[in-house]
Amino acid sequence: MKTWVPSDSVADVLSDLPGVECAVYDGTSPMPEGVGEVEVWMPPLVTVPDVPGTLAKMSSLRLVQTVTAGVEAYRPHMPEGALLCNARGVHDAGTAEWAVGAMVAVLREFPGFVDAQRRGEWTYHHTGVLADSTVLIVGYGSIGAALERRLDGFEVEVVRVARSAREGVHGMDELPVLLAEADVVVLLVPSTPDTAEMVDAEFLARMKDGAVLVNAARGGVVDTGALLAELETGRLRAALDVTAPEPLPEGHPLWSAPGVLITPHVAGSTPASGRRMLRLLRAQLERYLAGEPLINVITESY
């Protein structure tokens, strides 16, 4: 069974599975031979060039198992009869940890103190604090639950929002009211047509003065121009692990906007994610070979 994998470490983990023939394709090296014979494709973390063209050539494809939670690069182009599965759970710990660190850093003004340290200035003043605040998690799934666990002990109120309301979780239709009460708004929604630029001028205007927007989802979820307008007035602050455009080009006004902390899409890029990714890929391929139901299958409802 011809299987394309993203790295030598994945190939090593799968090497003893019977009948599995692994070829490494990380998107930077030439495409391996036999694309039409590939039955299972595990794409790399960084999207390869020409995903639609690659999938169109995979006439034998039966499974695409991503190493990311997001599947927007693959879902619109999947061949008929092939399953698409994501890596739900793999990046929960890293992303949740980043979100906590980012909100604390912005509220306690760590970037400003780092700048002052470089200048050799002792800039004593009071800062904000996470304690006693309301944290609104927009897109409450496995990462949201991991974030809530890590917030336990910070003495905050967590408000949960998901696409569909359920016990203890608000629906998206309640966002306009909930935004006005939140001190921190964390974005964890998937990238879909429904979430494209959902954080627009109206969304941001509903956030309370001094609130912090934390984006650990996808850059396209936020209208960058609308966010810039709020940042430049100083009314809102933000922590962004993802941006639109991405990578953020040199000279883009977001780099120098006041009150914003930017990291280069690293929330889930940790050794913990790497270890969990290898376990997931091994377990998923074992299920596939045994004809057992796969996990993290992407359906029409996402």
C-alpha positions, 0 to 999 in steps of 0.5 A: 500500500503506497503511502506518502508521509511528511517526514522520515520520523513518520516513515520510521513509526509506520515502517513495521506495518505489514504491506505499507510502503512509505515515501516521504514528501514534504512539499519542498523536495521533488514529488515521489514517483507513483502519484497515481498509486498513492492510497494514503496521503499524510501531508506535511504541516506546511501545505504543499504547492498545488494541493488541487493538482496533486489530489487530482493525480491521486487516482488510487487515493482512499485516505488523506490524514492531515497533521493539522486540525484545519483541513481547508486546503484539502476539503474542497478538492477531495476525490470522490470515494476518499476519506479526509481525517484531521489531527483533532487533539494533537495540537490541543496542549500546545495551542491552549498553552499558547493562548494562556501565555498570550493573554497573560502577556498582553494583559500584563504588558510583557512586550512593553516591559521587554522593550523597556529592558532593552532600553535599560529603563525601569518603567514601573506602573500598574498593569491589567490582570487575568484574575476576575476577568471573563474569557469568551472562547469562540469555537469551543471544541477539544482545544477550547476544553484544553484551554479551559482546563489550563485556565482553572486556577486563574480565577476567571469566568469562562464562557463557551460558544460553539456553532451549535448550542448545547448544555453549558455552551452558547450558540453563535447567535448569542455572540453579540450579547456575550462579546460586550461582557468579555475581557478576553475573546479567544478565537478557536473556530475552523476556517470555513466559508461561514467563519471567513472574516466573521470578526469584522468591524461590527464584531469588534465594535461589540467588544468592550473597551480594553478587551483583548482579542486572541486569535489561535484559529486562522488569520482569515477569520479576522478582517485585518483592516477592521482590527487595525482600525481598533488597535490604532485607536487603542480601544482594543488589544490583540494577540495573534498567532495567525494573520491575514496575509500569512506570513505577514510581510515586512512593513505590514502595518500590523507589525507596528500597531499598538497593543498587539503581540504577534507570533509566527503561527507557532502555537501548535509547533511543540515537541508535545504535538510532534509526539502526539502526531506520531501516535495518531498517525500510527493508530489511524493507519492501524485502524485503516489496515484492519478495516476499523472505523477511523477517527476524526473523519471530516463530514459535511458538517465539519 
